[in-house]
Amino acid sequence: MALPRFGAQLPRAQSPYTSMRTRLALLIACVAAAAAMLAASCGDDGDQRLTIYSGRSPELVGPLLERFAEETGIDVGVRYGSTAQLAALLIEEGDQSPADIFISQDAGALGAVQAAGLFTTIDDDILERVAPTYRSREGQWVGLSGRARVVVYNTEALTPDDLPDSILEFTDPKWRGRVAWAPTNGSFQAWVTALRVSEGEDGARAWLEGMRANEAPEFPNNSSIVEAVGRGEIDAGLVNHYYLSRFLAEHGDDFPARNYHTGPGDIGTLVNVAGAGVLRTSKATDSARQFLEFMLSEEAQRYYAETNTEYPLVAGVEGAPGLRSIADLQPPAIDLSDLWDLEGTLRLLRSAGVLP
């Protein structure tokens, strides 16, 4: 049955004396008929279409979303962007957002959207697939994959014995100009939020100002840091663990860079998550549930491990070969639900002179 065109002419009354009330009734009837036919073609609750805001790139999550659509028959529409931008957009849109799902590259942005009251609670049977450390303590978002912070270093300039047990020691003058960072990068900013939680506002400020005084070379992102380390342009840099694997896959084991993990419990080995939450205004709740189930399936978890060397978060799924386990890393005991204050982090970075 064809849907009426918007703006199609309404039936004309037969008498010139037809009342405005009759014309209004005709208009209401026409609109109601259009709505009924639209519901019949799309499903009453729109559950056969899922709108996703993704702070992860189409190169990484696109194949998974396509696979989900193929397996379920659910139409998936995606808006890609940076995690911080999409979180801000969701908060601005509020109850008017068309999004059903928000995929974030870090727990901090998920926490910010949760703090704005925009997520609904996820069913326990889905949450419990992931350890409590890597999901919202209020049950409103769940981790999909893990990433550890590391120090990537040039193997021709340094050995592991040369590197400190704590990332906080990189403010020592002997590291002047040798350790790169990416202050505008979202994963670095999420890590600084964890630094604030771990060391307090004053401690975080002191470290940032110390790194700035040490003239830490600035790069736009993790990939450019790893590339510069491999070229010998800098000795070391602060990145997520999986970026190195991309260069090793392209250049082989002769690529002169490796990852270094600081000591047990050190904030330099924070394990953050990429995760997702369901918007409380979503009308596609069944589809959203199916999506989270799929992303926490063995198939999707293996995809993260095999294609991007990320940590699977579902028990029983093996990580990438040669990747140290999270248990072996002994990351700091940071509650990822506490990383919601990105605005406070940005203010600190600006006041410390790290961002303009």
C-alpha positions in Angstrom: 0.0 0.0 0.0 1.5 3.3 -1.1 2.1 6.0 1.5 0.4 9.3 0.8 2.8 12.0 -0.3 3.5 14.7 2.2 1.7 17.8 1.0 -0.8 15.9 -1.1 -4.0 17.7 -1.6 -6.8 16.9 0.8 -10.2 15.9 -0.5 -12.4 19.0 -1.3 -15.7 19.4 0.5 -18.7 19.2 -1.9 -20.4 22.2 -0.4 -19.0 25.8 -0.2 -20.5 25.9 3.3 -18.3 23.0 4.7 -17.3 24.1 8.2 -13.7 24.5 9.4 -14.4 21.7 11.8 -15.1 19.3 8.9 -11.9 20.3 7.2 -9.9 19.8 10.4 -11.5 16.4 10.8 -10.4 15.5 7.3 -6.9 16.6 7.9 -6.7 14.6 11.1 -8.0 11.5 9.4 -5.5 11.8 6.6 -2.6 12.2 9.0 -3.8 9.3 11.1 -4.0 7.1 8.0 -0.5 8.0 7.0 0.8 7.2 10.5 -1.0 3.9 10.5 0.4 2.8 7.1 3.9 3.9 8.2 3.7 1.8 11.3 2.5 -1.1 9.3 5.5 -0.9 6.9 8.2 -0.2 9.5 6.9 -1.9 12.7 5.0 -0.1 15.4 8.0 0.7 17.5 10.6 1.2 14.8 12.4 -1.8 16.1 13.6 -2.9 12.7 15.9 0.1 12.4 18.7 0.9 14.8 20.4 4.3 14.9 23.9 4.2 16.3 26.2 7.1 17.1 29.7 5.7 16.9 32.9 7.2 18.3 34.8 4.3 16.8 35.9 4.5 13.2 34.0 2.9 10.3 37.2 0.9 9.5 37.1 -0.8 12.8 33.4 -1.3 13.7 31.9 -1.0 10.2 32.4 -4.7 9.4 30.8 -5.7 12.7 27.8 -3.5 12.1 27.3 -5.0 8.6 27.5 -8.5 10.1 25.0 -7.7 12.7 22.6 -6.3 10.1 23.0 -9.4 7.9 22.4 -11.8 10.8 19.3 -10.1 12.2 17.7 -8.3 9.3 17.8 -5.1 11.3 18.5 -1.9 9.4 21.4 -0.1 10.9 22.1 3.6 10.4 25.4 5.0 11.8 26.6 8.5 12.5 30.4 8.5 12.9 32.5 11.1 14.7 34.9 11.6 17.5 33.7 10.2 20.8 33.9 13.6 22.6 31.9 15.3 19.8 29.2 12.7 19.8 28.9 12.7 23.5 28.5 16.5 23.4 25.9 16.1 20.6 23.9 13.6 22.6 23.8 15.9 25.6 22.7 18.8 23.4 20.0 16.7 21.7 18.7 15.3 25.0 15.3 13.7 24.7 15.1 14.7 21.0 18.1 12.6 19.9 17.4 10.0 17.2 20.1 7.7 18.5 19.4 4.3 20.0 22.9 3.3 20.8 26.1 5.2 21.7 29.4 3.5 21.0 32.3 5.2 22.8 36.1 4.7 22.5 36.4 5.3 26.3 34.5 5.0 29.6 34.7 8.7 30.3 32.4 9.7 27.5 30.0 7.0 28.4 30.0 8.3 32.0 29.4 11.8 30.8 26.3 10.7 28.8 25.1 8.7 31.8 25.6 11.7 34.2 23.3 13.7 31.9 20.6 11.1 32.5 20.4 9.9 28.9 21.1 6.1 29.3 18.7 3.4 30.3 19.7 0.4 32.5 21.0 -2.7 30.6 19.6 -6.1 31.5 21.7 -8.0 34.0 22.2 -11.1 31.8 24.0 -8.8 29.3 26.0 -6.9 31.9 27.2 -10.0 33.6 29.0 -11.2 30.5 31.7 -8.6 31.4 33.5 -8.3 34.8 32.2 -5.5 37.0 35.5 -3.6 36.5 34.6 -3.0 32.9 31.0 -1.9 33.1 29.0 0.9 34.7 28.4 0.3 38.4 24.9 1.6 37.8 24.4 -0.9 34.9 24.0 1.8 32.2 26.9 1.0 29.9 29.0 -2.0 29.2 32.5 -2.5 27.9 33.0 -4.1 24.5 36.8 -4.3 24.4 39.8 -3.3 26.4 42.9 -1.2 25.7 45.9 -0.7 28.0 48.0 2.5 28.1 51.6 1.8 27.4 55.0 3.4 26.7 56.1 2.6 23.1 59.9 2.9 22.9 62.6 2.8 20.2 64.5 -0.4 20.7 67.7 1.1 19.2 67.7 3.9 21.8 66.3 2.2 24.9 65.8 -1.1 26.7 63.1 -2.0 29.2 65.7 -1.5 32.0 66.1 2.1 30.9 62.4 2.9 31.4 60.8 3.8 34.8 58.4 1.8 36.9 56.0 4.7 36.9 54.8 7.0 34.2 55.0 9.8 36.8 58.8 9.7 36.6 58.8 11.0 33.0 58.9 14.5 34.5 62.6 13.9 35.5 64.8 16.3 33.5 66.7 13.4 31.9 63.6 12.7 29.8 63.5 16.2 28.4 62.3 16.2 24.8 62.4 12.4 24.6 58.8 11.3 25.5 55.9 12.3 23.2 52.3 12.7 24.0 49.1 13.6 22.1 47.2 16.2 24.3 44.3 16.7 21.8 43.7 12.9 21.5 40.6 11.5 23.1 42.2 8.5 24.6 45.0 10.6 26.2 42.3 13.0 27.7 40.4 10.0 29.1 43.7 8.9 30.7 44.3 12.3 32.2 40.8 12.0 33.8 42.0 8.8 35.4 45.2 10.6 36.5 43.0 13.1 38.3 41.1 10.4 40.0 44.4 8.6 41.0 46.6 11.5 42.0 44.1 14.3 42.7 43.7 17.6 40.9 47.0 19.0 42.3 49.0 15.8 41.5 47.6 15.7 37.9 48.4 19.3 37.4 52.0 18.8 38.7 52.6 16.0 36.2 51.1 17.9 33.3 53.2 21.0 34.1 56.3 18.8 34.6 55.8 17.2 31.2 55.3 20.6 29.6 58.5 21.9 31.3 60.3 18.8 29.9 59.2 20.0 26.4 57.3 16.7 25.6 57.0 16.5 21.8 53.3 16.9 20.8 51.7 14.7 18.1 48.1 14.6 16.9 47.4 10.9 17.7 48.7 7.5 18.7 49.6 6.4 15.2 51.9 9.4 14.5 53.7 8.8 17.8 54.4 5.1 17.1 55.6 6.1 13.6 57.9 8.7 15.0 59.3 6.2 17.5 59.9 3.7 14.8 61.8 6.3 12.7 64.0 7.1 15.7 62.6 10.7 15.7 61.8 10.3 19.4 62.8 7.8 22.0 59.4 7.0 23.5 55.7 8.0 23.6 52.4 7.5 25.5 49.8 5.5 23.5 47.3 2.7 23.6 48.8 -0.8 23.3 47.3 -1.9 20.0 48.7 0.8 17.7 52.1 -0.9 17.6 50.6 -4.1 16.3 49.5 -2.3 13.1 53.1 -1.2 12.4 54.5 -4.7 13.2 51.9 -6.2 10.8 52.9 -3.8 8.0 56.7 -3.7 8.6 57.5 -7.0 10.3 59.3 -7.7 13.6 62.3 -5.6 12.4 60.2 -2.5 13.1 62.4 -0.9 15.9 59.6 -0.3 18.5 58.1 -2.2 21.3 55.5 -1.7 24.1 56.6 -1.2 27.7 54.2 -1.6 30.6 54.9 0.4 33.8 54.8 -1.4 37.2 51.9 -3.1 38.8 49.2 -0.7 39.9 50.8 2.3 38.1 48.4 4.7 36.4 50.5 4.4 33.3 49.0 0.9 32.7 45.4 1.9 33.0 43.0 -0.5 31.1 40.1 1.6 29.7 37.3 0.2 27.5 35.5 0.9 24.4 31.8 0.4 25.3 28.2 1.1 24.5 25.0 2.2 26.2 21.3 2.4 25.1 19.6 5.8 25.1 16.6 5.9 27.4 14.5 7.5 24.6 15.1 4.6 22.2 12.0 3.0 20.7 14.1 0.1 19.4 14.7 -1.6 22.7 14.6 -5.1 21.4 17.0 -4.3 18.5 19.3 -2.5 21.0 19.4 -5.6 23.2 20.2 -7.8 20.2 23.0 -5.5 19.3 24.6 -5.6 22.7 24.3 -9.4 22.7 26.0 -9.6 19.3 28.8 -7.2 20.3 29.5 -9.4 23.4 29.3 -12.7 21.4 32.3 -14.8 20.9 32.3 -13.8 17.2 32.5 -10.1 17.9 35.0 -10.5 20.7 37.3 -12.5 18.5 37.0 -9.9 15.8 38.4 -7.2 18.2 41.2 -9.5 19.3 42.2 -10.6 15.8 41.8 -7.4 13.8 43.0 -4.8 16.3 44.7 -6.7 19.1 42.3 -5.3 21.7 41.4 -7.2 24.8 38.3 -9.3 24.7 36.2 -8.7 27.8 34.0 -11.8 27.8 35.4 -14.7 29.7 36.7 -17.6 27.7 37.6 -15.6 24.6 41.4 -15.7 23.9 43.3 -12.5 23.4 45.8 -12.0 20.5 48.9 -14.2 20.6 51.7 -12.7 22.6 49.5 -10.1 24.3 50.0 -10.0 28.0 46.8 -10.7 29.9 45.1 -8.0 31.9 45.6 -10.0 35.1 49.4 -10.1 34.3 49.5 -6.3 33.8 47.9 -5.6 37.2 46.5 -2.3 36.2 45.5 0.4 38.8 42.3 -0.1 40.7 40.4 2.7 39.0 36.6 2.6 38.8 35.9 3.5 35.2 32.6 4.9 36.3 34.5 7.7 37.9 36.0 8.9 34.6 32.9 11.0 33.5 34.3 14.5 34.1 35.9 15.2 30.7 35.0 18.9 31.0 37.0 19.1 34.2 39.9 17.4 32.4 39.8 19.9 29.5 39.8 22.8 32.0 42.8 21.4 33.7 44.7 20.8 30.4 44.0 24.4 29.4 45.0 25.9 32.8 48.2 23.8 32.8 49.1 25.3 29.4 48.8 21.9 27.7 45.9 22.9 25.5 45.3 26.5 24.2 
